[in-house]
């Protein structure tokens, strides 16, 4: 696989089948998922946490979560690939919250910890439900974009490529890539609201 850092929306890999096989306990399915998406998961998580060591730990935890929760994937609620990325994104956001919370707790009264844990747990449950709904809606909105523009958005926000790298990969001028991404994000924002 020579283009490990670059995804395309048209991909022969069957994510839903891989998750179903994970749910049946087939370890090779998780290995295939990791080979297919590991680098992109790391890129997404790195953009959130901005720390490679932490990002690697989170991707590891995400793979464990995917393995343990594969049977909870529901294709009616969104695509398998979106589900996989939402797990990694959710863990990365939780890690950032936890890191920020640890800094805050040093300043605050330690007695607030019990209340704060309950609050964090309820936030986590709400955020997970929101991730599912948003993921399905995002898939639908992305499908409305022209293929080349959709791929530019995915390269930027899933693969973590810079505008210049996207330009080199697609062969489109840098200014065009920037304009496509900007306009596509506006269309996505309208579609999501």
C-alpha positions as CSV (number, residue, x, y, z in Angstrom):
1,X,0.0,0.0,0.0
2,X,2.0,3.0,-1.2
3,X,-0.5,5.8,-0.4
4,X,-0.9,5.0,3.3
5,X,-1.5,8.6,4.3
6,X,-4.1,9.3,1.6
7,X,-7.7,8.2,1.6
8,X,-10.3,8.3,-1.2
9,X,-14.0,8.1,-0.8
10,X,-14.2,5.3,-3.3
11,X,-12.5,2.4,-1.4
12,X,-12.9,-1.3,-1.8
13,X,-12.3,-2.1,1.9
14,X,-15.5,-3.3,3.6
15,X,-15.5,-1.6,7.0
16,X,-18.9,-3.0,8.1
17,X,-17.7,-6.5,7.3
18,X,-14.5,-6.0,9.2
19,X,-16.5,-4.8,12.2
20,X,-18.8,-7.8,12.0
21,X,-15.8,-10.1,11.9
22,X,-14.3,-8.3,14.9
23,X,-17.6,-8.8,16.7
24,X,-17.2,-12.6,16.0
25,X,-13.7,-12.5,17.5
26,X,-11.6,-12.6,14.3
27,X,-8.4,-10.9,15.2
28,X,-7.2,-10.7,11.6
29,X,-10.2,-8.3,11.0
30,X,-8.8,-5.9,13.5
31,X,-5.4,-6.2,12.0
32,X,-6.8,-5.4,8.6
33,X,-8.7,-2.4,10.0
34,X,-5.5,-1.1,11.6
35,X,-3.5,-1.5,8.4
36,X,-6.3,0.3,6.5
37,X,-6.9,3.2,8.8
38,X,-4.1,3.2,11.5
39,X,-2.1,6.1,9.9
40,X,-5.2,8.2,9.3
41,X,-6.5,7.6,12.8
42,X,-3.1,8.7,14.1
43,X,-3.3,11.8,11.9
44,X,-6.8,12.7,13.2
45,X,-5.8,12.2,16.8
46,X,-2.5,14.1,16.4
47,X,-4.5,17.1,15.1
48,X,-6.6,17.0,18.3
49,X,-4.0,16.2,21.0
50,X,-0.8,17.6,19.4
51,X,1.3,15.1,21.1
52,X,2.6,12.0,19.2
53,X,3.0,9.8,22.3
54,X,-0.4,10.6,23.6
55,X,-1.9,10.1,20.1
56,X,-0.3,6.7,19.7
57,X,-1.8,5.7,23.1
58,X,-5.2,6.9,22.1
59,X,-5.1,5.1,18.7
60,X,-4.2,1.9,20.7
61,X,-7.1,2.5,23.0
62,X,-9.4,3.2,20.1
63,X,-8.4,-0.1,18.5
64,X,-9.2,-1.9,21.8
65,X,-12.6,-0.1,21.9
66,X,-13.3,-1.0,18.3
67,X,-12.5,-4.6,19.1
68,X,-14.5,-4.7,22.3
69,X,-17.5,-2.8,21.0
70,X,-17.7,-4.0,17.4
71,X,-20.9,-5.8,18.1
72,X,-22.6,-2.4,19.0
73,X,-22.0,-0.9,15.5
74,X,-25.3,-0.2,13.8
75,X,-25.1,0.5,10.1
76,X,-28.5,2.3,10.3
77,X,-26.9,5.0,12.4
78,X,-24.0,5.8,10.1
79,X,-21.1,4.3,8.2
80,X,-18.6,1.9,9.8
81,X,-15.7,4.1,8.9
82,X,-17.4,7.1,10.6
83,X,-18.1,4.9,13.6
84,X,-14.4,4.0,13.8
85,X,-13.2,7.6,13.5
86,X,-15.8,8.8,16.0
87,X,-14.4,6.4,18.6
88,X,-10.8,7.7,18.1
89,X,-12.0,11.3,18.0
90,X,-14.1,10.8,21.2
91,X,-11.1,9.3,23.0
92,X,-8.9,12.1,21.9
93,X,-11.4,14.8,23.0
94,X,-11.7,13.0,26.4
95,X,-8.0,12.9,26.8
96,X,-7.8,16.7,26.2
97,X,-10.6,17.2,28.7
98,X,-8.9,15.0,31.2
99,X,-5.6,16.8,30.7
100,X,-7.3,20.2,31.2
101,X,-9.3,18.9,34.1
102,X,-6.1,17.6,35.8
103,X,-4.6,21.1,35.5
104,X,-7.8,22.7,36.9
105,X,-8.0,20.2,39.8
106,X,-4.6,21.3,41.0
107,X,-6.1,24.7,41.6
108,X,-9.6,23.7,42.8
109,X,-10.7,22.0,46.0
110,X,-10.1,18.2,45.7
111,X,-13.5,17.6,47.3
112,X,-15.1,18.6,44.0
113,X,-13.6,15.5,42.4
114,X,-16.6,13.2,43.1
115,X,-19.1,15.6,41.6
116,X,-16.9,16.3,38.7
117,X,-16.6,12.6,37.8
118,X,-20.3,12.2,37.7
119,X,-20.6,15.3,35.6
120,X,-17.8,14.0,33.2
121,X,-19.5,10.6,32.9
122,X,-22.8,12.2,31.9
123,X,-21.0,14.5,29.4
124,X,-19.3,11.4,28.0
125,X,-22.6,9.6,27.4
126,X,-24.1,12.7,25.8
127,X,-21.1,13.3,23.6
128,X,-21.1,9.7,22.4
129,X,-24.8,9.9,21.3
130,X,-24.1,13.2,19.6
131,X,-21.1,11.7,17.7
132,X,-23.4,9.0,16.3
133,X,-26.0,11.5,15.1
134,X,-23.5,13.9,13.8
135,X,-21.6,11.2,12.0
136,X,-24.6,10.0,10.0
137,X,-25.6,13.5,9.1
138,X,-22.0,14.3,8.1
139,X,-21.9,11.3,5.8
140,X,-25.1,12.5,4.1
141,X,-23.7,16.0,3.7
142,X,-20.4,14.8,2.4
143,X,-22.1,12.8,-0.2
144,X,-23.8,16.0,-1.6
145,X,-20.3,17.5,-2.4
146,X,-18.7,16.9,-5.8
147,X,-16.2,14.0,-5.5
148,X,-13.0,16.0,-6.0
149,X,-14.1,18.6,-3.4
150,X,-15.3,15.9,-1.0
151,X,-11.9,14.2,-1.3
152,X,-10.1,17.5,-0.7
153,X,-12.0,17.9,2.6
154,X,-11.3,14.3,3.6
155,X,-7.6,14.7,2.8
156,X,-7.5,17.8,5.0
157,X,-9.6,16.7,7.9
158,X,-9.2,12.9,8.0
159,X,-5.8,12.4,6.5
160,X,-4.4,15.6,8.0
161,X,-2.8,16.7,4.8
162,X,-1.9,20.4,4.2
163,X,-3.4,22.3,1.3
164,X,-0.1,22.1,-0.5
165,X,0.0,18.3,-0.1
166,X,-3.5,18.0,-1.3
167,X,-2.6,20.2,-4.3
168,X,0.4,17.9,-5.1
169,X,-1.7,14.8,-4.7
170,X,-4.7,15.9,-6.8
171,X,-2.8,18.0,-9.4
172,X,-5.1,20.9,-8.8
173,X,-3.6,24.4,-8.2
174,X,-3.1,25.4,-4.6
175,X,-5.5,28.3,-4.8
176,X,-8.2,26.0,-6.3
177,X,-7.7,23.5,-3.5
178,X,-8.0,26.2,-0.9
179,X,-11.2,27.6,-2.5
180,X,-12.7,24.1,-2.8
181,X,-12.1,23.4,0.8
182,X,-13.4,26.8,2.0
183,X,-16.6,26.5,-0.1
184,X,-17.1,22.9,0.8
185,X,-16.9,23.7,4.5
186,X,-19.5,26.4,4.0
187,X,-21.8,23.9,2.3
188,X,-21.2,21.4,5.0
189,X,-22.0,23.9,7.7
190,X,-25.3,24.8,5.9
191,X,-26.2,21.2,5.5
192,X,-25.4,20.3,9.1
193,X,-27.5,23.2,10.6
